[in-house]
Amino acid sequence: FEVKVTAERGGQTHHWQYESPEARVELSPEVAKTSGVVVETVGPVKIKGTLKVNGRIVPNEEQMKHVVPRYPGVLKEVRKKLGDQVGKDELLAVVESNESLQRYEVRSDLAGTIIEKHAIPGEFVSEGEPIYIVANLSNVWVDLNIYRQDAARVKAGQTVMIDGGDGLHKDKGTIAYISPFGAENTQTLLARVVLPNADGAWRPGLFVTG
């Protein structure tokens, strides 16, 4: 067993060579110090692991309402357009019933933003078909794609740093839900973060990293 040590001292290069029949070489304290050898006592330490994943901002489906006419008829008035803010019970449209020919009002059950609109004046609307979708975007979901080989590393309650890239800030959230099913087309699992969105910067549809 052979060890070679080279060190700089006093502007000169020094070489030491040690040979031992055993798999062990002893260095004097002076040589160890000159060579930069440091000995420390082994102790416990935390190892931090980080996993980078991709995802997308989507509306919180638990804070969404489909606005549906009570009776089929013709849209006589359309008060709101896509992207408008609405209050709870605010008037959205007026429909003339096909049966009674009486007009009735369609109002929002939720305060939020209109994220879908299927209402055009003069068009016929069917019972059960939504003419608006209203979402409260004060918080949003971040749906992250977790590859199958990383699934064991991801748990509910873990902290996630969400990065929207250029033009967006970073924000922290925690994993609230992990889907029990995998996506066949991508072979990934869904991990969901609920993210505060008071300033409206996290817009549904944007891609992010976590």
N, C-alpha and C positions, 0 to 999 in steps of 0.2 A: 504494500500500500504506500503510495507516494503523494506528498503534498508540496506544492511550490507556492511561496508567498513573496510578493513583490510590493515594496512600499517606497514612498518618497520621504526623505528626511534630510533637512539641512541642505536642500538643493541637490542632493545626490540620490540615486536610485539604489536600493539595497535588495538583495535577493536571499531568500532562505529556502532550503530544500530539506525535507524530512522524509525519512524512510522508516517503515515499521512493518514487522511481519504481521502485526495485528491490524484490524480495521479501526485504528485509533491513533491520533497524533496529538501530543501535548505541546502547547505553545506557552512560552514564558509570558508573564504579565506584560513585560516590556514589548515583546514582539506583537502580542495581541493588541495592545494599545496603539502601536505604530501602524499596524495593518488595518485599523478601523474595525476590529472585531468587537461587537457589543453582545454581552450576555444579559438576558433579562429573565425574570421568573415568569413561568407560564401561569396565566390566570383566565377567568371567564371573560368573554367578550360577546357583544351582540353583533351578528352579521346581518346587514341590511340588504335585502334583495329587491330589485325593481323590475317590473314587467311593463313594457311599452305596448299599448294596444291602440287600435283605431275604433272610432265610433261615430255616432251621428246624434244631433239634437232633435228631439221629437216632442210634441205636446204631451203634457201629462193627461193621459186618457181618463184619469179619475176626476179631472176638473174640466171636462168637455160636455157640451150639450148639443144634441141634434134637435134643431127647431123644426117641428113637424106640424103641418096644418091639421086641424081637427076633422075637417070635412073636405072632400074634393070640390074644386071650383076653379075660378079664374082669378089670377092676381090683378087686383085693381090698383094697388099702390105698393111700391117698394121703397122703403125709407132709408135703408142702409146698404153700403157697398163693402166690397172686400177690404179688410184691414181696418175698418172703423171700430172705435171703442164703443161699447154699449153698456148700459147699466142694467141691473136686475129689473125685470118687468118693463123694460123700455120697448116701445112700439117698433116693430121691424117691418111689418107688411100688413096689407088689408086684402082679404080674400072674399069674393062673392060666392056663396055656397051654390053648388050646382042644383041642389034639391029645393031649397027654400028661396033662393035668389036674394037672401039676406046677406049683408056684409058683416064680417066679423074680423076682429083684430088678432094678429099673431105677435106675441110678445116673447122676449128673451127670459128664460128661467135662470140665467146666470149673468153676472157682470164679467166682462172680458173683451176679447178681440174676435172679430169675425174672421175665421181662417178659411172658410169655404162659403161660396154663395151660388145657389142654383135658383135664383129668383129673377125673372124678367117680366115686367108689366105686360099684361095681356095673355100670358101663357097659362095653360091649364096645369093645375097642381093636383097630384093624387094624394089620397089619404095614406099616411104612413111613410111618404117620401120626404126626406128633409129638404128644406129650401135654404137653410143656413146651418153652419156649424160654428158655435161660439166656444172659445177656449180661454180659460184663465191662465195667462202666461207668466204669472208672478213667480212660478217655479216650473221647471221643465224637466224632462227625462233625458238622460244621456245613455243611449244604448251602445254598449261596448261589445266588440266581437272578440271572444276568447278562443284561441285555437285549442284543439283537443289535447295537445301535449302539455298545455299550460293550465288545464282545467283544475288540477289538484292544488295549484298554488293560489287560486282565487277563492275567497270566502266572503260571505256577507259581513258587513261591518268594517271591512278594510277601507283605508283612506285612499282616495284617488285624486291626483292633481289633473284637472282638465285644462288643456291648452287648445285655444281656438286658432292659433297661428297669427299671422299678420292682421292687425286691426282689432284684435280682441285681447282681453286680459286673461289671466289664469285664475282659476278658482278651485277650491277644494270641496270635495263631497265624499260621501261614503257609499259603499255598495249596499243597496237596499233589497235587491232581488237578483237571484240567479235562476235562469230558466231551467226546468227539469228536462227540456227537450233540446236537441241539437238541430241546426239548420242543415238539411240534406245537401243543398247546392254549394254551401261554403265549408261545411264540416266545422262549424264554429258553435260556441255557446254564447248566449246573451247574458251579460251582466249589466244591471241597470243602476244608475246613480241619479238621485233626485237633487237637482241643483237650483239654489235660489236665483231668481231672475228679476229682481225688483226694478232694475234699470232697463230691462228689455233687450240687453245686449246679446243674450244667447237666443238666437233666432232658429226656430225649427227648420230642419233641412240642411243646416250647416254641418260639415264634417269636422271632427275634432280628433285629437289624440289624448290618451289617458295614460 
